[in-house]
Amino acid sequence: MTSTSTAERPFTLLDVFTDVPLQGNALAVVLEADALDDRVMLAFARETRLSETTFVQTTSAAGADYRNRIFCMASEMPFAGHPSLGTAVAVARHAGVAGAHRYVQETGAGLQAIEVDLDGDRARASMLQEPPEYGRELDPEPLLRAIGLDASAAAPDLRPQIVSTGLPHAIVPVADDSYLRQMKPDIDLVDAALTESGAWTLYCAAIAPDGRTAHVRAFGHSSQVIEDPATGSAAGPLCAYLHRHAGSDSVTITQGVEMGRPSRLDAELAGDRIRVAGDVVVVLDGTVRISAPHSRLPESPNRLEGPRGHSSAGRAPALQAGGRRFDPGWLHFTESPQIWQFCRAVVDGNWNEFTEEGAWRGHQVDTPNGTTRFA
């Protein structure tokens, strides 16, 4: 993963959770990215306009093979599913690996093992996600209203719930797949529902009676891609949810059909974790001409460092910054690996002032599990 001093860096474009080019979920991977700073990586992620773009860097974590920096168009993410699988395939191809190989990546959520099996420009990849964390159950009515449905669309025996296997998602069961075709998300209401719940997506699922197949749609924040064609980080939570509520130990997920990007995600129980797998196809190999660091690019406010592996709910601590105290009131939050998302919620309504001219740097949030500093 050694970075070069030149502006040209290897680049791969892949489609993940499909074996057909131009379907599934597209991913851009920049290799040899050690010299790129956060501003450049965020700017390039916005350039691609994909749901995620990744940057492969040298890791200092014991047991890891590389560090995977994952950016959406709004910020860096601690973890995501299809960027994990696609990046491992790009790394293996860049190293000249053929056949089966195993990697361990470092992300903001910790270390994840990924297995790849390459056959030319196609591959099969799978990963073990983090042990499931089950959050609170949610009122279905405002979630359904946010996607243009009324209460009659709710699955009769399954309530929405926050579940995480590395990233929290709101699992929203609907009565049958006809409701998926009727969904018309209201951007403001979706944003409000995600902010209130602390979830990354509304993962809306029409689930078969045996709990082993599901047809889903995923809606995210307006600052990102509104609808995602394949959400690997939500496939694990859905599998965990179905294991708890329907007794199934595996699920095959169809997603992206309504977007014209059909995808297939396979998830199964593996001990205390969930394994998520899918096909990957390479669309393009080349180089990108981006260099580090670029003084004209704005600072990215969303890179945070903090404790990992804990969840809390209750009254969030106040944030002290520049002699001012921001009291967020009562919040339900997940500290890690989504600590920066919690901190962003803490300063909701004061974010522009707080980040003006880098004033946020060096300040900290005291939480029940430790201290988090804005990097």
C-alpha positions as CSV (number, residue, x, y, z in Angstrom):
1,M,0.0,0.0,0.0
2,T,3.0,2.3,-0.4
3,S,2.0,5.7,-1.7
4,T,3.8,7.3,-4.6
5,S,4.8,11.0,-4.7
6,T,3.2,11.5,-8.0
7,A,-0.3,12.7,-8.6
8,E,-1.3,9.5,-10.5
9,R,-2.8,6.8,-8.4
10,P,-4.3,3.4,-9.4
11,F,-8.1,3.5,-9.6
12,T,-10.7,0.8,-10.0
13,L,-14.4,1.1,-10.6
14,L,-16.5,-1.9,-9.6
15,D,-20.1,-3.0,-9.4
16,V,-20.8,-4.8,-6.1
17,F,-23.6,-7.3,-5.3
18,T,-24.0,-8.2,-9.0
19,D,-22.3,-10.3,-11.6
20,V,-23.6,-8.0,-14.4
21,P,-21.7,-4.8,-15.3
22,L,-23.7,-1.6,-14.7
23,Q,-26.0,-3.2,-12.1
24,G,-25.6,-3.5,-8.4
25,N,-23.9,-0.7,-6.4
26,A,-21.0,1.1,-8.0
27,L,-17.8,1.7,-6.1
28,A,-14.8,3.8,-6.9
29,V,-11.5,2.7,-5.2
30,V,-8.3,4.8,-5.1
31,L,-5.3,2.7,-4.2
32,E,-1.9,3.9,-2.9
33,A,-3.7,6.8,-1.1
34,D,-1.5,7.4,1.9
35,A,-0.5,10.9,0.9
36,L,-4.1,12.1,0.3
37,D,-5.6,14.2,3.1
38,D,-9.2,14.2,4.2
39,R,-10.1,17.3,2.1
40,V,-8.9,15.7,-1.1
41,M,-10.6,12.4,-0.4
42,L,-13.9,14.1,0.4
43,A,-13.6,16.3,-2.7
44,F,-12.9,13.2,-4.9
45,A,-15.9,11.4,-3.4
46,R,-18.1,14.3,-4.4
47,E,-16.5,14.2,-7.8
48,T,-17.6,10.6,-8.4
49,R,-21.1,11.3,-7.1
50,L,-21.4,7.6,-6.0
51,S,-22.9,6.5,-2.7
52,E,-19.3,5.7,-1.5
53,T,-15.7,6.0,-2.6
54,T,-12.8,4.4,-0.8
55,F,-9.2,5.1,-0.4
56,V,-6.7,2.4,0.5
57,Q,-3.9,3.3,2.9
58,T,-1.2,1.6,4.9
59,T,-2.5,0.4,8.3
60,S,-0.8,0.6,11.6
61,A,-3.3,-1.8,13.3
62,A,-2.0,-5.1,14.3
63,G,-3.5,-7.9,12.3
64,A,-4.8,-5.7,9.5
65,D,-3.6,-5.8,5.9
66,Y,-4.7,-2.3,4.9
67,R,-6.8,0.7,6.1
68,N,-10.0,1.3,4.2
69,R,-11.1,5.0,4.3
70,I,-14.8,5.2,3.2
71,F,-16.3,8.5,2.1
72,C,-19.8,9.3,1.0
73,M,-20.5,12.7,-0.6
74,A,-21.1,14.3,2.8
75,S,-18.4,12.9,5.1
76,E,-16.2,10.0,6.0
77,M,-18.0,6.9,7.2
78,P,-16.8,4.5,9.9
79,F,-18.0,1.4,8.0
80,A,-20.0,0.3,5.0
81,G,-20.8,-3.0,3.3
82,H,-20.3,-2.8,-0.4
83,P,-17.2,-0.6,0.0
84,S,-15.7,-3.3,2.1
85,L,-16.2,-6.1,-0.4
86,G,-15.4,-4.1,-3.5
87,T,-12.2,-2.6,-2.0
88,A,-10.9,-6.1,-1.1
89,V,-11.4,-7.2,-4.7
90,A,-9.6,-4.1,-5.9
91,V,-6.7,-4.7,-3.5
92,A,-6.4,-8.3,-4.6
93,R,-6.3,-7.4,-8.3
94,H,-3.8,-4.7,-7.7
95,A,-1.6,-7.2,-5.9
96,G,-1.9,-9.7,-8.7
97,V,-3.8,-12.2,-6.6
98,A,-5.7,-15.0,-8.3
99,G,-8.2,-17.4,-6.8
100,A,-9.1,-17.3,-3.1
101,H,-7.6,-14.9,-0.6
102,R,-8.3,-13.5,2.8
103,Y,-7.8,-9.9,4.0
104,V,-8.3,-8.0,7.2
105,Q,-9.3,-4.4,6.7
106,E,-9.1,-1.6,9.3
107,T,-12.1,0.8,9.4
108,G,-13.6,3.2,11.9
109,A,-15.6,0.2,13.2
110,G,-12.5,-1.9,13.9
111,L,-11.1,-4.8,12.0
112,Q,-13.2,-7.0,9.6
113,A,-12.1,-10.1,7.8
114,I,-13.0,-10.3,4.1
115,E,-12.7,-13.3,1.8
116,V,-12.4,-12.9,-1.9
117,D,-12.3,-15.4,-4.8
118,L,-11.2,-13.9,-8.1
119,D,-11.8,-15.1,-11.6
120,G,-10.5,-12.5,-14.0
121,D,-12.6,-9.4,-13.8
122,R,-15.2,-11.1,-11.6
123,A,-15.2,-12.1,-8.0
124,R,-17.2,-13.4,-5.1
125,A,-16.6,-11.7,-1.8
126,S,-17.8,-12.0,1.8
127,M,-17.2,-10.5,5.2
128,L,-18.0,-11.0,8.8
129,Q,-19.7,-7.9,10.2
130,E,-19.7,-6.8,13.8
131,P,-21.8,-8.6,16.4
132,P,-25.4,-7.3,16.2
133,E,-26.6,-4.5,18.5
134,Y,-30.3,-4.2,18.9
135,G,-31.6,-0.7,19.6
136,R,-35.0,0.5,20.4
137,E,-38.2,-0.3,18.5
138,L,-39.7,2.6,16.5
139,D,-43.2,3.9,15.8
140,P,-44.0,2.8,12.2
141,E,-46.3,5.7,11.4
142,P,-43.8,8.5,10.9
143,L,-41.4,6.2,9.1
144,L,-44.0,5.1,6.6
145,R,-45.3,8.6,6.2
146,A,-41.7,9.7,5.3
147,I,-41.7,7.3,2.3
148,G,-45.3,8.2,1.2
149,L,-47.2,5.4,2.8
150,D,-49.9,5.2,5.5
151,A,-50.1,2.9,8.5
152,S,-51.8,0.2,6.5
153,A,-48.5,-0.6,4.8
154,A,-46.9,-1.8,8.1
155,A,-46.1,-5.5,8.5
156,P,-48.7,-6.8,11.0
157,D,-46.4,-8.8,13.2
158,L,-43.0,-7.0,12.9
159,R,-42.2,-3.6,14.3
160,P,-39.5,-1.3,13.0
161,Q,-36.3,-1.4,15.0
162,I,-32.7,0.0,15.1
163,V,-30.2,-2.7,14.5
164,S,-26.4,-2.4,13.9
165,T,-23.7,-4.8,12.7
166,G,-21.2,-1.9,12.4
167,L,-23.6,0.9,11.3
168,P,-27.1,1.5,12.7
169,H,-30.1,1.1,10.3
170,A,-33.8,1.4,10.9
171,I,-35.4,-1.9,9.8
172,V,-38.9,-1.0,8.5
173,P,-40.9,-4.1,7.6
174,V,-43.8,-3.6,5.2
175,A,-46.8,-5.9,4.5
176,D,-45.8,-6.9,1.0
177,D,-43.7,-5.9,-2.0
178,S,-46.5,-4.0,-3.7
179,Y,-45.8,-1.2,-1.1
180,L,-42.2,-1.0,-2.3
181,R,-43.4,0.1,-5.7
182,Q,-45.6,2.8,-4.1
183,M,-42.9,4.4,-2.1
184,K,-42.3,8.1,-2.8
185,P,-39.9,9.5,-0.2
186,D,-40.3,13.0,1.2
187,I,-36.7,14.2,1.6
188,D,-37.4,16.4,4.6
189,L,-39.4,13.7,6.4
190,V,-36.8,11.1,5.7
191,D,-34.1,13.4,7.0
192,A,-36.2,14.0,10.2
193,A,-36.8,10.3,10.7
194,L,-33.1,9.4,10.4
195,T,-32.0,12.2,12.6
196,E,-34.5,11.3,15.3
197,S,-33.7,7.6,15.2
198,G,-29.9,7.9,14.7
199,A,-30.1,5.5,11.7
200,W,-28.2,5.7,8.5
201,T,-31.0,4.4,6.3
202,L,-34.7,3.5,6.4
203,Y,-34.2,-0.1,5.3
204,C,-37.7,-0.9,4.1
205,A,-38.3,-4.7,3.7
206,A,-41.0,-6.9,2.3
207,I,-40.2,-10.2,4.0
208,A,-41.3,-13.6,2.9
209,P,-43.3,-15.6,5.5
210,D,-40.3,-17.9,6.2
211,G,-38.0,-14.9,6.8
212,R,-35.4,-16.3,4.2
213,T,-36.0,-13.8,1.4
214,A,-36.7,-10.1,1.3
215,H,-37.2,-7.4,-1.3
216,V,-36.0,-4.0,0.0
217,R,-35.5,-0.4,-0.7
218,A,-33.1,1.9,1.3
219,F,-33.5,5.6,1.8
220,G,-30.8,7.8,3.3
221,H,-30.1,11.5,4.2
222,S,-30.5,14.1,1.5
223,S,-26.8,15.1,1.9
224,Q,-25.9,11.7,0.5
225,V,-27.5,9.5,-2.2
226,I,-31.2,9.5,-1.5
227,E,-31.8,5.8,-2.5
228,D,-29.1,3.1,-2.4
229,P,-29.2,0.2,-4.8
230,A,-27.4,-2.3,-2.4
231,T,-26.7,-1.7,1.2
232,G,-24.3,-4.3,2.6
233,S,-24.1,-2.6,6.0
234,A,-27.9,-3.0,6.3
235,A,-28.1,-6.6,5.1
236,G,-26.3,-7.7,8.3
237,P,-28.8,-5.9,10.5
238,L,-31.8,-7.3,8.6
239,C,-30.4,-10.8,8.9
240,A,-29.9,-10.3,12.7
241,Y,-33.4,-8.8,13.0
242,L,-35.0,-11.8,11.2
243,H,-33.0,-14.2,13.3
244,R,-34.4,-12.6,16.5
245,H,-38.0,-12.0,15.3
246,A,-38.6,-14.7,12.7
247,G,-36.2,-17.5,13.6
248,S,-34.4,-17.6,10.3
249,D,-30.6,-17.9,10.1
250,S,-30.1,-16.6,6.6
251,V,-31.7,-14.2,4.1
252,T,-31.3,-13.5,0.4
253,I,-32.0,-9.9,-0.3
254,T,-33.1,-8.3,-3.6
255,Q,-32.5,-4.5,-3.8
256,G,-32.2,-1.8,-6.4
257,V,-34.8,-3.1,-8.7
258,E,-36.9,0.1,-8.7
259,M,-33.7,2.0,-9.5
260,G,-32.8,-0.1,-12.5
261,R,-29.7,-1.4,-10.6
262,P,-30.9,-4.9,-9.4
263,S,-28.7,-6.3,-6.7
264,R,-28.5,-9.5,-4.7
265,L,-27.1,-9.7,-1.1
266,D,-26.7,-12.9,0.8
267,A,-26.5,-12.7,4.6
268,E,-26.3,-15.5,7.2
269,L,-25.6,-16.1,10.9
270,A,-22.0,-17.1,11.6
271,G,-21.5,-17.6,15.3
272,D,-22.2,-14.3,17.1
273,R,-21.7,-12.3,13.8
274,I,-23.4,-12.0,10.4
275,R,-21.6,-12.9,7.2
276,V,-22.6,-10.8,4.2
277,A,-21.7,-11.9,0.7
278,G,-22.1,-11.0,-2.9
279,D,-20.7,-11.0,-6.4
280,V,-18.4,-8.2,-7.7
281,V,-17.6,-7.3,-11.3
282,V,-14.8,-4.9,-12.4
283,V,-15.9,-2.2,-14.8
284,L,-12.8,0.0,-15.2
285,D,-9.1,0.0,-14.3
286,G,-7.0,3.2,-14.7
287,T,-5.3,6.0,-12.9
288,V,-6.6,9.2,-11.3
289,R,-4.7,12.5,-11.1
290,I,-5.3,13.8,-7.6
291,S,-2.6,14.9,-5.3
292,A,-2.2,15.9,-1.7
293,P,-2.9,18.2,0.1
294,H,-4.8,20.9,-1.7
295,S,-4.8,24.3,0.1
296,R,-7.9,25.6,-1.8
297,L,-10.2,22.8,-0.6
298,P,-12.3,23.4,2.5
299,E,-11.6,21.5,5.7
300,S,-13.8,18.4,6.3
301,P,-15.5,18.8,9.7
302,N,-16.6,15.2,10.2
303,R,-13.5,13.3,11.1
304,L,-13.7,12.4,14.7
305,E,-11.8,10.0,17.0
306,G,-13.3,8.3,20.0
307,P,-13.9,5.1,22.0
308,R,-15.2,2.1,20.1
309,G,-17.5,-0.7,20.9
310,H,-20.0,0.8,23.2
311,S,-23.7,1.8,22.9
312,S,-25.6,4.2,25.2
313,A,-28.9,5.8,25.3
314,G,-30.1,8.6,27.5
315,R,-29.3,12.3,28.1
316,A,-26.4,13.3,25.9
317,P,-23.6,15.3,27.4
318,A,-23.3,19.0,26.7
319,L,-20.6,20.1,24.3
320,Q,-18.1,22.7,25.4
321,A,-16.6,24.7,22.5
322,G,-15.0,28.2,22.4
323,G,-16.4,29.0,25.9
324,R,-20.0,28.1,24.8
325,R,-22.1,25.2,25.9
326,F,-24.4,23.4,23.5
327,D,-26.9,21.3,25.4
328,P,-28.6,18.8,23.0
329,G,-31.3,17.7,25.4
330,W,-32.6,14.2,25.3
331,L,-31.1,12.1,22.5
332,H,-30.9,8.4,21.7
333,F,-27.4,7.8,20.3
334,T,-24.9,5.1,19.4
335,E,-21.5,6.1,20.5
336,S,-19.3,3.9,18.4
337,P,-18.5,3.4,15.6
338,Q,-20.9,6.2,14.8
339,I,-19.4,8.7,17.4
340,W,-19.0,11.5,14.9
341,Q,-22.6,11.2,13.9
342,F,-23.6,11.6,17.5
343,C,-21.4,14.6,17.8
344,R,-22.9,16.1,14.7
345,A,-26.4,15.6,16.3
346,V,-25.1,17.2,19.5
347,V,-24.3,20.5,17.7
348,D,-27.4,20.4,15.5
349,G,-28.4,24.0,14.7
350,N,-24.9,25.3,15.7
351,W,-22.8,23.3,13.2
352,N,-21.9,26.2,10.8
353,E,-20.8,28.5,13.7
354,F,-19.0,25.6,15.4
355,T,-17.0,24.7,12.4
356,E,-16.3,28.2,11.1
357,E,-12.6,28.7,10.3
358,G,-11.8,25.4,11.9
359,A,-12.9,26.6,15.4
360,W,-14.1,23.0,16.1
361,R,-10.5,21.6,16.2
362,G,-9.2,20.4,19.5
363,H,-12.6,20.5,21.3
364,Q,-14.0,17.4,22.9
365,V,-17.1,15.6,24.0
366,D,-17.2,13.8,27.4
367,T,-19.3,10.7,27.1
368,P,-20.1,7.9,29.6
369,N,-17.4,5.7,28.0
370,G,-14.7,8.3,27.6
371,T,-13.6,11.4,25.8
372,T,-14.0,12.1,22.1
373,R,-11.9,14.8,20.5
374,F,-12.6,16.5,17.2
375,A,-9.6,15.7,15.1
